Amino acid sequence: TNRVFHKKLEVAGMTQSMSRVAKCIDNGPMEGFWGILKRERYYGKRFTSRESVVKMIEEYIEYYNNKRLQRNLGVLTPMEKHDMYLHAA
């Protein structure tokens, strides 16, 4: 909600996503995702540049969405589960 931060997002061409006050429903899943990413790809590693960290994150997001099986999705990837929902609709 900080005006300076919001302006930086606008300049970068980004859209700020926020829940209503006291309704942080989207925060928990994202915190969980970043925790998994750090545990699986960040902790114990040395990165020599910002670019290498960004590349790792981009590659991990691709892996997470398309190759990482998840028990809570019925041992499917997020994209497989998403496709199932689309075909059922």
PyMOL Python script that loads the backbone (N, CA, C, O; Angstrom):
from pymol import cmd

cmd.read_pdbstr("""\
ATOM      1  N   THR A   1       0.822  -1.206   0.000  1.00  0.00           N
ATOM      2  CA  THR A   1       0.000   0.000   0.000  1.00  0.00           C
ATOM      3  C   THR A   1       0.859   1.261   0.000  1.00  0.00           C
ATOM      4  O   THR A   1       0.334   2.367  -0.123  1.00  0.00           O
ATOM      5  N   ASN A   2       2.158   1.106   0.135  1.00  0.00           N
ATOM      6  CA  ASN A   2       3.073   2.241   0.135  1.00  0.00           C
ATOM      7  C   ASN A   2       3.061   2.904  -1.238  1.00  0.00           C
ATOM      8  O   ASN A   2       3.203   2.227  -2.257  1.00  0.00           O
ATOM      9  N   ARG A   3       2.894   4.221  -1.270  1.00  0.00           N
ATOM     10  CA  ARG A   3       2.800   4.952  -2.542  1.00  0.00           C
ATOM     11  C   ARG A   3       4.075   4.853  -3.376  1.00  0.00           C
ATOM     12  O   ARG A   3       4.005   4.695  -4.595  1.00  0.00           O
ATOM     13  N   VAL A   4       5.224   4.942  -2.739  1.00  0.00           N
ATOM     14  CA  VAL A   4       6.500   4.858  -3.457  1.00  0.00           C
ATOM     15  C   VAL A   4       6.640   3.479  -4.094  1.00  0.00           C
ATOM     16  O   VAL A   4       7.012   3.368  -5.262  1.00  0.00           O
ATOM     17  N   PHE A   5       6.344   2.429  -3.329  1.00  0.00           N
ATOM     18  CA  PHE A   5       6.410   1.065  -3.840  1.00  0.00           C
ATOM     19  C   PHE A   5       5.429   0.890  -5.000  1.00  0.00           C
ATOM     20  O   PHE A   5       5.778   0.309  -6.027  1.00  0.00           O
ATOM     21  N   HIS A   6       4.199   1.394  -4.838  1.00  0.00           N
ATOM     22  CA  HIS A   6       3.188   1.289  -5.896  1.00  0.00           C
ATOM     23  C   HIS A   6       3.659   1.988  -7.173  1.00  0.00           C
ATOM     24  O   HIS A   6       3.448   1.467  -8.268  1.00  0.00           O
ATOM     25  N   LYS A   7       4.283   3.138  -7.053  1.00  0.00           N
ATOM     26  CA  LYS A   7       4.785   3.871  -8.220  1.00  0.00           C
ATOM     27  C   LYS A   7       5.885   3.056  -8.915  1.00  0.00           C
ATOM     28  O   LYS A   7       5.925   2.996 -10.144  1.00  0.00           O
ATOM     29  N   LYS A   8       6.777   2.428  -8.136  1.00  0.00           N
ATOM     30  CA  LYS A   8       7.835   1.600  -8.729  1.00  0.00           C
ATOM     31  C   LYS A   8       7.235   0.437  -9.514  1.00  0.00           C
ATOM     32  O   LYS A   8       7.740   0.076 -10.577  1.00  0.00           O
ATOM     33  N   LEU A   9       6.166  -0.145  -8.998  1.00  0.00           N
ATOM     34  CA  LEU A   9       5.502  -1.222  -9.723  1.00  0.00           C
ATOM     35  C   LEU A   9       4.935  -0.717 -11.044  1.00  0.00           C
ATOM     36  O   LEU A   9       5.078  -1.373 -12.076  1.00  0.00           O
ATOM     37  N   GLU A  10       4.293   0.445 -11.013  1.00  0.00           N
ATOM     38  CA  GLU A  10       3.735   1.026 -12.239  1.00  0.00           C
ATOM     39  C   GLU A  10       4.821   1.283 -13.274  1.00  0.00           C
ATOM     40  O   GLU A  10       4.652   0.957 -14.449  1.00  0.00           O
ATOM     41  N   VAL A  11       5.931   1.864 -12.842  1.00  0.00           N
ATOM     42  CA  VAL A  11       7.044   2.158 -13.747  1.00  0.00           C
ATOM     43  C   VAL A  11       7.584   0.874 -14.372  1.00  0.00           C
ATOM     44  O   VAL A  11       7.984   0.869 -15.536  1.00  0.00           O
ATOM     45  N   ALA A  12       7.597  -0.210 -13.604  1.00  0.00           N
ATOM     46  CA  ALA A  12       8.096  -1.499 -14.091  1.00  0.00           C
ATOM     47  C   ALA A  12       7.053  -2.232 -14.930  1.00  0.00           C
ATOM     48  O   ALA A  12       7.334  -3.308 -15.457  1.00  0.00           O
ATOM     49  N   GLY A  13       5.843  -1.658 -15.061  1.00  0.00           N
ATOM     50  CA  GLY A  13       4.793  -2.295 -15.846  1.00  0.00           C
ATOM     51  C   GLY A  13       4.138  -3.468 -15.125  1.00  0.00           C
ATOM     52  O   GLY A  13       3.609  -4.378 -15.763  1.00  0.00           O
ATOM     53  N   MET A  14       4.176  -3.443 -13.787  1.00  0.00           N
ATOM     54  CA  MET A  14       3.627  -4.540 -12.997  1.00  0.00           C
ATOM     55  C   MET A  14       2.311  -4.117 -12.349  1.00  0.00           C
ATOM     56  O   MET A  14       2.088  -2.934 -12.092  1.00  0.00           O
ATOM     57  N   THR A  15       1.443  -5.097 -12.089  1.00  0.00           N
ATOM     58  CA  THR A  15       0.175  -4.850 -11.425  1.00  0.00           C
ATOM     59  C   THR A  15       0.245  -5.388 -10.013  1.00  0.00           C
ATOM     60  O   THR A  15       0.607  -6.544  -9.795  1.00  0.00           O
ATOM     61  N   GLN A  16      -0.100  -4.555  -9.068  1.00  0.00           N
ATOM     62  CA  GLN A  16      -0.082  -4.965  -7.669  1.00  0.00           C
ATOM     63  C   GLN A  16      -1.317  -5.811  -7.378  1.00  0.00           C
ATOM     64  O   GLN A  16      -2.425  -5.462  -7.783  1.00  0.00           O
ATOM     65  N   SER A  17      -1.124  -6.909  -6.686  1.00  0.00           N
ATOM     66  CA  SER A  17      -2.224  -7.796  -6.328  1.00  0.00           C
ATOM     67  C   SER A  17      -2.353  -7.818  -4.810  1.00  0.00           C
ATOM     68  O   SER A  17      -1.419  -8.194  -4.102  1.00  0.00           O
ATOM     69  N   MET A  18      -3.499  -7.417  -4.329  1.00  0.00           N
ATOM     70  CA  MET A  18      -3.717  -7.387  -2.880  1.00  0.00           C
ATOM     71  C   MET A  18      -5.120  -7.871  -2.572  1.00  0.00           C
ATOM     72  O   MET A  18      -6.065  -7.598  -3.312  1.00  0.00           O
ATOM     73  N   SER A  19      -5.240  -8.591  -1.471  1.00  0.00           N
ATOM     74  CA  SER A  19      -6.547  -9.002  -0.982  1.00  0.00           C
ATOM     75  C   SER A  19      -7.164  -7.848  -0.192  1.00  0.00           C
ATOM     76  O   SER A  19      -6.514  -6.835   0.071  1.00  0.00           O
ATOM     77  N   ARG A  20      -8.419  -8.024   0.176  1.00  0.00           N
ATOM     78  CA  ARG A  20      -9.070  -7.029   1.028  1.00  0.00           C
ATOM     79  C   ARG A  20      -8.427  -7.041   2.408  1.00  0.00           C
ATOM     80  O   ARG A  20      -7.760  -8.009   2.772  1.00  0.00           O
ATOM     81  N   VAL A  21      -8.617  -6.000   3.162  1.00  0.00           N
ATOM     82  CA  VAL A  21      -8.075  -5.909   4.512  1.00  0.00           C
ATOM     83  C   VAL A  21      -8.580  -7.091   5.335  1.00  0.00           C
ATOM     84  O   VAL A  21      -9.770  -7.405   5.330  1.00  0.00           O
ATOM     85  N   ALA A  22      -7.655  -7.738   6.040  1.00  0.00           N
ATOM     86  CA  ALA A  22      -7.930  -8.878   6.911  1.00  0.00           C
ATOM     87  C   ALA A  22      -8.391 -10.120   6.150  1.00  0.00           C
ATOM     88  O   ALA A  22      -8.943 -11.039   6.755  1.00  0.00           O
ATOM     89  N   LYS A  23      -8.175 -10.163   4.834  1.00  0.00           N
ATOM     90  CA  LYS A  23      -8.547 -11.317   4.008  1.00  0.00           C
ATOM     91  C   LYS A  23      -7.333 -11.741   3.180  1.00  0.00           C
ATOM     92  O   LYS A  23      -7.332 -11.612   1.955  1.00  0.00           O
ATOM     93  N   CYS A  24      -6.317 -12.241   3.848  1.00  0.00           N
ATOM     94  CA  CYS A  24      -5.067 -12.552   3.153  1.00  0.00           C
ATOM     95  C   CYS A  24      -5.078 -13.967   2.573  1.00  0.00           C
ATOM     96  O   CYS A  24      -4.120 -14.717   2.756  1.00  0.00           O
ATOM     97  N   ILE A  25      -6.135 -14.330   1.887  1.00  0.00           N
ATOM     98  CA  ILE A  25      -6.324 -15.676   1.373  1.00  0.00           C
ATOM     99  C   ILE A  25      -5.239 -16.085   0.372  1.00  0.00           C
ATOM    100  O   ILE A  25      -4.870 -17.257   0.305  1.00  0.00           O
ATOM    101  N   ASP A  26      -4.729 -15.126  -0.405  1.00  0.00           N
ATOM    102  CA  ASP A  26      -3.713 -15.480  -1.406  1.00  0.00           C
ATOM    103  C   ASP A  26      -2.306 -15.518  -0.823  1.00  0.00           C
ATOM    104  O   ASP A  26      -1.401 -16.040  -1.474  1.00  0.00           O
ATOM    105  N   ASN A  27      -2.089 -14.996   0.357  1.00  0.00           N
ATOM    106  CA  ASN A  27      -0.747 -14.930   0.920  1.00  0.00           C
ATOM    107  C   ASN A  27      -0.216 -16.301   1.331  1.00  0.00           C
ATOM    108  O   ASN A  27       0.948 -16.607   1.071  1.00  0.00           O
ATOM    109  N   GLY A  28      -1.025 -17.117   1.956  1.00  0.00           N
ATOM    110  CA  GLY A  28      -0.593 -18.427   2.433  1.00  0.00           C
ATOM    111  C   GLY A  28      -0.046 -19.328   1.334  1.00  0.00           C
ATOM    112  O   GLY A  28       1.060 -19.849   1.473  1.00  0.00           O
ATOM    113  N   PRO A  29      -0.790 -19.529   0.242  1.00  0.00           N
ATOM    114  CA  PRO A  29      -0.267 -20.368  -0.832  1.00  0.00           C
ATOM    115  C   PRO A  29       1.030 -19.831  -1.444  1.00  0.00           C
ATOM    116  O   PRO A  29       1.917 -20.614  -1.783  1.00  0.00           O
ATOM    117  N   MET A  30       1.153 -18.529  -1.588  1.00  0.00           N
ATOM    118  CA  MET A  30       2.385 -17.973  -2.161  1.00  0.00           C
ATOM    119  C   MET A  30       3.552 -18.113  -1.199  1.00  0.00           C
ATOM    120  O   MET A  30       4.669 -18.412  -1.623  1.00  0.00           O
ATOM    121  N   GLU A  31       3.315 -17.903   0.085  1.00  0.00           N
ATOM    122  CA  GLU A  31       4.381 -18.111   1.068  1.00  0.00           C
ATOM    123  C   GLU A  31       4.834 -19.564   1.033  1.00  0.00           C
ATOM    124  O   GLU A  31       6.028 -19.846   1.131  1.00  0.00           O
ATOM    125  N   GLY A  32       3.880 -20.490   0.893  1.00  0.00           N
ATOM    126  CA  GLY A  32       4.213 -21.908   0.793  1.00  0.00           C
ATOM    127  C   GLY A  32       5.061 -22.201  -0.430  1.00  0.00           C
ATOM    128  O   GLY A  32       6.040 -22.942  -0.349  1.00  0.00           O
ATOM    129  N   PHE A  33       4.682 -21.612  -1.582  1.00  0.00           N
ATOM    130  CA  PHE A  33       5.437 -21.819  -2.817  1.00  0.00           C
ATOM    131  C   PHE A  33       6.874 -21.333  -2.656  1.00  0.00           C
ATOM    132  O   PHE A  33       7.811 -22.047  -3.013  1.00  0.00           O
ATOM    133  N   TRP A  34       7.055 -20.120  -2.119  1.00  0.00           N
ATOM    134  CA  TRP A  34       8.418 -19.588  -1.971  1.00  0.00           C
ATOM    135  C   TRP A  34       9.227 -20.425  -0.988  1.00  0.00           C
ATOM    136  O   TRP A  34      10.438 -20.578  -1.148  1.00  0.00           O
ATOM    137  N   GLY A  35       8.561 -20.966   0.030  1.00  0.00           N
ATOM    138  CA  GLY A  35       9.258 -21.853   0.958  1.00  0.00           C
ATOM    139  C   GLY A  35       9.743 -23.118   0.274  1.00  0.00           C
ATOM    140  O   GLY A  35      10.865 -23.563   0.517  1.00  0.00           O
ATOM    141  N   ILE A  36       8.909 -23.705  -0.583  1.00  0.00           N
ATOM    142  CA  ILE A  36       9.299 -24.902  -1.339  1.00  0.00           C
ATOM    143  C   ILE A  36      10.453 -24.573  -2.273  1.00  0.00           C
ATOM    144  O   ILE A  36      11.430 -25.319  -2.336  1.00  0.00           O
ATOM    145  N   LEU A  37      10.350 -23.462  -3.001  1.00  0.00           N
ATOM    146  CA  LEU A  37      11.410 -23.067  -3.930  1.00  0.00           C
ATOM    147  C   LEU A  37      12.737 -22.903  -3.183  1.00  0.00           C
ATOM    148  O   LEU A  37      13.767 -23.402  -3.635  1.00  0.00           O
ATOM    149  N   LYS A  38      12.715 -22.216  -2.060  1.00  0.00           N
ATOM    150  CA  LYS A  38      13.960 -22.008  -1.308  1.00  0.00           C
ATOM    151  C   LYS A  38      14.528 -23.323  -0.801  1.00  0.00           C
ATOM    152  O   LYS A  38      15.739 -23.536  -0.851  1.00  0.00           O
ATOM    153  N   ARG A  39      13.673 -24.201  -0.317  1.00  0.00           N
ATOM    154  CA  ARG A  39      14.130 -25.482   0.202  1.00  0.00           C
ATOM    155  C   ARG A  39      14.719 -26.360  -0.912  1.00  0.00           C
ATOM    156  O   ARG A  39      15.736 -27.024  -0.710  1.00  0.00           O
ATOM    157  N   GLU A  40      14.076 -26.359  -2.084  1.00  0.00           N
ATOM    158  CA  GLU A  40      14.496 -27.249  -3.168  1.00  0.00           C
ATOM    159  C   GLU A  40      15.600 -26.679  -4.058  1.00  0.00           C
ATOM    160  O   GLU A  40      16.361 -27.445  -4.651  1.00  0.00           O
ATOM    161  N   ARG A  41      15.704 -25.344  -4.166  1.00  0.00           N
ATOM    162  CA  ARG A  41      16.645 -24.781  -5.135  1.00  0.00           C
ATOM    163  C   ARG A  41      17.574 -23.680  -4.618  1.00  0.00           C
ATOM    164  O   ARG A  41      18.539 -23.328  -5.297  1.00  0.00           O
ATOM    165  N   TYR A  42      17.304 -23.130  -3.430  1.00  0.00           N
ATOM    166  CA  TYR A  42      18.067 -21.964  -2.995  1.00  0.00           C
ATOM    167  C   TYR A  42      19.025 -22.261  -1.843  1.00  0.00           C
ATOM    168  O   TYR A  42      20.216 -21.963  -1.934  1.00  0.00           O
ATOM    169  N   TYR A  43      18.513 -22.846  -0.763  1.00  0.00           N
ATOM    170  CA  TYR A  43      19.354 -23.088   0.405  1.00  0.00           C
ATOM    171  C   TYR A  43      20.527 -24.002   0.056  1.00  0.00           C
ATOM    172  O   TYR A  43      20.357 -25.019  -0.617  1.00  0.00           O
ATOM    173  N   GLY A  44      21.706 -23.630   0.518  1.00  0.00           N
ATOM    174  CA  GLY A  44      22.907 -24.415   0.273  1.00  0.00           C
ATOM    175  C   GLY A  44      23.582 -24.132  -1.053  1.00  0.00           C
ATOM    176  O   GLY A  44      24.612 -24.732  -1.360  1.00  0.00           O
ATOM    177  N   LYS A  45      23.020 -23.228  -1.848  1.00  0.00           N
ATOM    178  CA  LYS A  45      23.591 -22.889  -3.153  1.00  0.00           C
ATOM    179  C   LYS A  45      24.257 -21.520  -3.077  1.00  0.00           C
ATOM    180  O   LYS A  45      23.916 -20.698  -2.227  1.00  0.00           O
ATOM    181  N   ARG A  46      25.197 -21.290  -3.965  1.00  0.00           N
ATOM    182  CA  ARG A  46      25.829 -19.968  -4.094  1.00  0.00           C
ATOM    183  C   ARG A  46      25.497 -19.410  -5.473  1.00  0.00           C
ATOM    184  O   ARG A  46      25.712 -20.069  -6.490  1.00  0.00           O
ATOM    185  N   PHE A  47      24.979 -18.209  -5.494  1.00  0.00           N
ATOM    186  CA  PHE A  47      24.663 -17.546  -6.746  1.00  0.00           C
ATOM    187  C   PHE A  47      25.629 -16.378  -6.914  1.00  0.00           C
ATOM    188  O   PHE A  47      25.859 -15.610  -5.980  1.00  0.00           O
ATOM    189  N   THR A  48      26.182 -16.255  -8.098  1.00  0.00           N
ATOM    190  CA  THR A  48      27.205 -15.238  -8.330  1.00  0.00           C
ATOM    191  C   THR A  48      26.650 -13.942  -8.911  1.00  0.00           C
ATOM    192  O   THR A  48      27.364 -12.944  -9.013  1.00  0.00           O
ATOM    193  N   SER A  49      25.364 -13.962  -9.296  1.00  0.00           N
ATOM    194  CA  SER A  49      24.779 -12.748  -9.864  1.00  0.00           C
ATOM    195  C   SER A  49      23.268 -12.765  -9.689  1.00  0.00           C
ATOM    196  O   SER A  49      22.658 -13.807  -9.450  1.00  0.00           O
ATOM    197  N   ARG A  50      22.696 -11.596  -9.815  1.00  0.00           N
ATOM    198  CA  ARG A  50      21.233 -11.478  -9.766  1.00  0.00           C
ATOM    199  C   ARG A  50      20.619 -12.275 -10.904  1.00  0.00           C
ATOM    200  O   ARG A  50      19.594 -12.935 -10.732  1.00  0.00           O
ATOM    201  N   GLU A  51      21.256 -12.209 -12.071  1.00  0.00           N
ATOM    202  CA  GLU A  51      20.744 -12.903 -13.255  1.00  0.00           C
ATOM    203  C   GLU A  51      20.655 -14.407 -13.023  1.00  0.00           C
ATOM    204  O   GLU A  51      19.709 -15.051 -13.476  1.00  0.00           O
ATOM    205  N   SER A  52      21.643 -14.973 -12.315  1.00  0.00           N
ATOM    206  CA  SER A  52      21.608 -16.421 -12.076  1.00  0.00           C
ATOM    207  C   SER A  52      20.475 -16.797 -11.130  1.00  0.00           C
ATOM    208  O   SER A  52      19.897 -17.876 -11.260  1.00  0.00           O
ATOM    209  N   VAL A  53      20.150 -15.923 -10.179  1.00  0.00           N
ATOM    210  CA  VAL A  53      19.025 -16.186  -9.276  1.00  0.00           C
ATOM    211  C   VAL A  53      17.714 -16.085 -10.045  1.00  0.00           C
ATOM    212  O   VAL A  53      16.833 -16.930  -9.887  1.00  0.00           O
ATOM    213  N   VAL A  54      17.580 -15.054 -10.877  1.00  0.00           N
ATOM    214  CA  VAL A  54      16.366 -14.888 -11.682  1.00  0.00           C
ATOM    215  C   VAL A  54      16.179 -16.088 -12.603  1.00  0.00           C
ATOM    216  O   VAL A  54      15.066 -16.598 -12.739  1.00  0.00           O
ATOM    217  N   LYS A  55      17.246 -16.538 -13.229  1.00  0.00           N
ATOM    218  CA  LYS A  55      17.171 -17.707 -14.125  1.00  0.00           C
ATOM    219  C   LYS A  55      16.731 -18.941 -13.357  1.00  0.00           C
ATOM    220  O   LYS A  55      15.892 -19.702 -13.839  1.00  0.00           O
ATOM    221  N   MET A  56      17.286 -19.151 -12.168  1.00  0.00           N
ATOM    222  CA  MET A  56      16.905 -20.289 -11.342  1.00  0.00           C
ATOM    223  C   MET A  56      15.420 -20.235 -11.002  1.00  0.00           C
ATOM    224  O   MET A  56      14.729 -21.252 -11.073  1.00  0.00           O
ATOM    225  N   ILE A  57      14.927 -19.053 -10.633  1.00  0.00           N
ATOM    226  CA  ILE A  57      13.517 -18.910 -10.274  1.00  0.00           C
ATOM    227  C   ILE A  57      12.633 -19.194 -11.480  1.00  0.00           C
ATOM    228  O   ILE A  57      11.643 -19.917 -11.364  1.00  0.00           O
ATOM    229  N   GLU A  58      12.978 -18.636 -12.634  1.00  0.00           N
ATOM    230  CA  GLU A  58      12.182 -18.874 -13.841  1.00  0.00           C
ATOM    231  C   GLU A  58      12.148 -20.358 -14.204  1.00  0.00           C
ATOM    232  O   GLU A  58      11.094 -20.898 -14.540  1.00  0.00           O
ATOM    233  N   GLU A  59      13.300 -21.007 -14.134  1.00  0.00           N
ATOM    234  CA  GLU A  59      13.361 -22.437 -14.440  1.00  0.00           C
ATOM    235  C   GLU A  59      12.583 -23.260 -13.419  1.00  0.00           C
ATOM    236  O   GLU A  59      11.950 -24.254 -13.775  1.00  0.00           O
ATOM    237  N   TYR A  60      12.628 -22.852 -12.150  1.00  0.00           N
ATOM    238  CA  TYR A  60      11.900 -23.587 -11.121  1.00  0.00           C
ATOM    239  C   TYR A  60      10.393 -23.448 -11.314  1.00  0.00           C
ATOM    240  O   TYR A  60       9.659 -24.424 -11.158  1.00  0.00           O
ATOM    241  N   ILE A  61       9.927 -22.260 -11.649  1.00  0.00           N
ATOM    242  CA  ILE A  61       8.497 -22.060 -11.878  1.00  0.00           C
ATOM    243  C   ILE A  61       8.025 -22.951 -13.026  1.00  0.00           C
ATOM    244  O   ILE A  61       6.955 -23.555 -12.941  1.00  0.00           O
ATOM    245  N   GLU A  62       8.808 -23.037 -14.087  1.00  0.00           N
ATOM    246  CA  GLU A  62       8.480 -23.934 -15.211  1.00  0.00           C
ATOM    247  C   GLU A  62       8.415 -25.382 -14.733  1.00  0.00           C
ATOM    248  O   GLU A  62       7.471 -26.103 -15.054  1.00  0.00           O
ATOM    249  N   TYR A  63       9.419 -25.805 -13.967  1.00  0.00           N
ATOM    250  CA  TYR A  63       9.458 -27.163 -13.411  1.00  0.00           C
ATOM    251  C   TYR A  63       8.265 -27.407 -12.482  1.00  0.00           C
ATOM    252  O   TYR A  63       7.589 -28.429 -12.596  1.00  0.00           O
ATOM    253  N   TYR A  64       8.010 -26.482 -11.576  1.00  0.00           N
ATOM    254  CA  TYR A  64       6.941 -26.624 -10.590  1.00  0.00           C
ATOM    255  C   TYR A  64       5.583 -26.788 -11.271  1.00  0.00           C
ATOM    256  O   TYR A  64       4.783 -27.635 -10.875  1.00  0.00           O
ATOM    257  N   ASN A  65       5.331 -25.986 -12.283  1.00  0.00           N
ATOM    258  CA  ASN A  65       4.029 -26.021 -12.954  1.00  0.00           C
ATOM    259  C   ASN A  65       3.854 -27.216 -13.880  1.00  0.00           C
ATOM    260  O   ASN A  65       2.739 -27.715 -14.031  1.00  0.00           O
ATOM    261  N   ASN A  66       4.930 -27.686 -14.502  1.00  0.00           N
ATOM    262  CA  ASN A  66       4.801 -28.677 -15.570  1.00  0.00           C
ATOM    263  C   ASN A  66       5.397 -30.050 -15.288  1.00  0.00           C
ATOM    264  O   ASN A  66       5.093 -31.000 -16.009  1.00  0.00           O
ATOM    265  N   LYS A  67       6.239 -30.186 -14.262  1.00  0.00           N
ATOM    266  CA  LYS A  67       6.895 -31.471 -14.033  1.00  0.00           C
ATOM    267  C   LYS A  67       6.823 -31.976 -12.600  1.00  0.00           C
ATOM    268  O   LYS A  67       6.915 -33.183 -12.376  1.00  0.00           O
ATOM    269  N   ARG A  68       6.662 -31.098 -11.634  1.00  0.00           N
ATOM    270  CA  ARG A  68       6.689 -31.494 -10.218  1.00  0.00           C
ATOM    271  C   ARG A  68       5.336 -32.066  -9.804  1.00  0.00           C
ATOM    272  O   ARG A  68       4.345 -31.340  -9.714  1.00  0.00           O
ATOM    273  N   LEU A  69       5.305 -33.371  -9.555  1.00  0.00           N
ATOM    274  CA  LEU A  69       4.073 -34.034  -9.130  1.00  0.00           C
ATOM    275  C   LEU A  69       3.728 -33.630  -7.704  1.00  0.00           C
ATOM    276  O   LEU A  69       4.608 -33.473  -6.858  1.00  0.00           O
ATOM    277  N   GLN A  70       2.424 -33.464  -7.450  1.00  0.00           N
ATOM    278  CA  GLN A  70       1.977 -33.032  -6.130  1.00  0.00           C
ATOM    279  C   GLN A  70       0.878 -33.959  -5.619  1.00  0.00           C
ATOM    280  O   GLN A  70      -0.142 -34.164  -6.277  1.00  0.00           O
ATOM    281  N   ARG A  71       1.108 -34.505  -4.445  1.00  0.00           N
ATOM    282  CA  ARG A  71       0.135 -35.424  -3.855  1.00  0.00           C
ATOM    283  C   ARG A  71      -1.231 -34.783  -3.665  1.00  0.00           C
ATOM    284  O   ARG A  71      -2.257 -35.413  -3.920  1.00  0.00           O
ATOM    285  N   ASN A  72      -1.247 -33.536  -3.218  1.00  0.00           N
ATOM    286  CA  ASN A  72      -2.537 -32.886  -2.952  1.00  0.00           C
ATOM    287  C   ASN A  72      -3.321 -32.597  -4.234  1.00  0.00           C
ATOM    288  O   ASN A  72      -4.479 -32.185  -4.167  1.00  0.00           O
ATOM    289  N   LEU A  73      -2.710 -32.807  -5.390  1.00  0.00           N
ATOM    290  CA  LEU A  73      -3.406 -32.668  -6.685  1.00  0.00           C
ATOM    291  C   LEU A  73      -3.664 -34.034  -7.307  1.00  0.00           C
ATOM    292  O   LEU A  73      -3.941 -34.127  -8.503  1.00  0.00           O
ATOM    293  N   GLY A  74      -3.577 -35.092  -6.509  1.00  0.00           N
ATOM    294  CA  GLY A  74      -3.805 -36.432  -7.034  1.00  0.00           C
ATOM    295  C   GLY A  74      -2.612 -36.969  -7.805  1.00  0.00           C
ATOM    296  O   GLY A  74      -2.781 -37.699  -8.781  1.00  0.00           O
ATOM    297  N   VAL A  75      -1.421 -36.618  -7.381  1.00  0.00           N
ATOM    298  CA  VAL A  75      -0.147 -36.997  -8.016  1.00  0.00           C
ATOM    299  C   VAL A  75      -0.125 -36.530  -9.473  1.00  0.00           C
ATOM    300  O   VAL A  75       0.227 -37.278 -10.385  1.00  0.00           O
ATOM    301  N   LEU A  76      -0.508 -35.278  -9.655  1.00  0.00           N
ATOM    302  CA  LEU A  76      -0.461 -34.606 -10.956  1.00  0.00           C
ATOM    303  C   LEU A  76       0.356 -33.333 -10.813  1.00  0.00           C
ATOM    304  O   LEU A  76       0.617 -32.877  -9.700  1.00  0.00           O
ATOM    305  N   THR A  77       0.754 -32.765 -11.933  1.00  0.00           N
ATOM    306  CA  THR A  77       1.373 -31.447 -11.907  1.00  0.00           C
ATOM    307  C   THR A  77       0.265 -30.398 -11.852  1.00  0.00           C
ATOM    308  O   THR A  77      -0.882 -30.703 -12.181  1.00  0.00           O
ATOM    309  N   PRO A  78       0.582 -29.169 -11.445  1.00  0.00           N
ATOM    310  CA  PRO A  78      -0.451 -28.123 -11.460  1.00  0.00           C
ATOM    311  C   PRO A  78      -1.086 -27.934 -12.836  1.00  0.00           C
ATOM    312  O   PRO A  78      -2.294 -27.716 -12.929  1.00  0.00           O
ATOM    313  N   MET A  79      -0.299 -28.014 -13.900  1.00  0.00           N
ATOM    314  CA  MET A  79      -0.871 -27.830 -15.239  1.00  0.00           C
ATOM    315  C   MET A  79      -1.754 -29.004 -15.647  1.00  0.00           C
ATOM    316  O   MET A  79      -2.766 -28.806 -16.319  1.00  0.00           O
ATOM    317  N   GLU A  80      -1.391 -30.221 -15.254  1.00  0.00           N
ATOM    318  CA  GLU A  80      -2.257 -31.369 -15.542  1.00  0.00           C
ATOM    319  C   GLU A  80      -3.597 -31.204 -14.838  1.00  0.00           C
ATOM    320  O   GLU A  80      -4.647 -31.467 -15.425  1.00  0.00           O
ATOM    321  N   LYS A  81      -3.565 -30.768 -13.581  1.00  0.00           N
ATOM    322  CA  LYS A  81      -4.802 -30.543 -12.832  1.00  0.00           C
ATOM    323  C   LYS A  81      -5.626 -29.431 -13.470  1.00  0.00           C
ATOM    324  O   LYS A  81      -6.847 -29.535 -13.585  1.00  0.00           O
ATOM    325  N   HIS A  82      -4.949 -28.372 -13.880  1.00  0.00           N
ATOM    326  CA  HIS A  82      -5.622 -27.245 -14.545  1.00  0.00           C
ATOM    327  C   HIS A  82      -6.305 -27.716 -15.826  1.00  0.00           C
ATOM    328  O   HIS A  82      -7.459 -27.371 -16.081  1.00  0.00           O
ATOM    329  N   ASP A  83      -5.595 -28.502 -16.628  1.00  0.00           N
ATOM    330  CA  ASP A  83      -6.167 -29.023 -17.881  1.00  0.00           C
ATOM    331  C   ASP A  83      -7.388 -29.909 -17.612  1.00  0.00           C
ATOM    332  O   ASP A  83      -8.357 -29.884 -18.370  1.00  0.00           O
ATOM    333  N   MET A  84      -7.334 -30.689 -16.533  1.00  0.00           N
ATOM    334  CA  MET A  84      -8.476 -31.531 -16.183  1.00  0.00           C
ATOM    335  C   MET A  84      -9.708 -30.664 -15.893  1.00  0.00           C
ATOM    336  O   MET A  84     -10.815 -30.986 -16.323  1.00  0.00           O
ATOM    337  N   TYR A  85      -9.506 -29.562 -15.160  1.00  0.00           N
ATOM    338  CA  TYR A  85     -10.613 -28.652 -14.868  1.00  0.00           C
ATOM    339  C   TYR A  85     -11.174 -28.034 -16.151  1.00  0.00           C
ATOM    340  O   TYR A  85     -12.389 -27.901 -16.299  1.00  0.00           O
ATOM    341  N   LEU A  86     -10.285 -27.655 -17.080  1.00  0.00           N
ATOM    342  CA  LEU A  86     -10.746 -27.056 -18.336  1.00  0.00           C
ATOM    343  C   LEU A  86     -11.570 -28.035 -19.163  1.00  0.00           C
ATOM    344  O   LEU A  86     -12.579 -27.658 -19.758  1.00  0.00           O
ATOM    345  N   HIS A  87     -11.137 -29.289 -19.199  1.00  0.00           N
ATOM    346  CA  HIS A  87     -11.853 -30.288 -19.989  1.00  0.00           C
ATOM    347  C   HIS A  87     -13.176 -30.699 -19.340  1.00  0.00           C
ATOM    348  O   HIS A  87     -14.099 -31.132 -20.030  1.00  0.00           O
ATOM    349  N   ALA A  88     -13.268 -30.563 -18.023  1.00  0.00           N
ATOM    350  CA  ALA A  88     -14.503 -30.908 -17.320  1.00  0.00           C
ATOM    351  C   ALA A  88     -15.557 -29.822 -17.474  1.00  0.00           C
ATOM    352  O   ALA A  88     -16.752 -30.090 -17.348  1.00  0.00           O
ATOM    353  N   ALA A  89     -15.120 -28.598 -17.745  1.00  0.00           N
ATOM    354  CA  ALA A  89     -16.064 -27.461 -17.831  1.00  0.00           C
ATOM    355  C   ALA A  89     -16.842 -27.449 -19.113  1.00  0.00           C
ATOM    356  O   ALA A  89     -17.667 -26.561 -19.326  1.00  0.00           O
TER     357      ALA A  89
END
""", "prot")
cmd.dss("prot")
cmd.show_as("cartoon", "prot")
cmd.util.cbc("prot")
cmd.orient("prot")
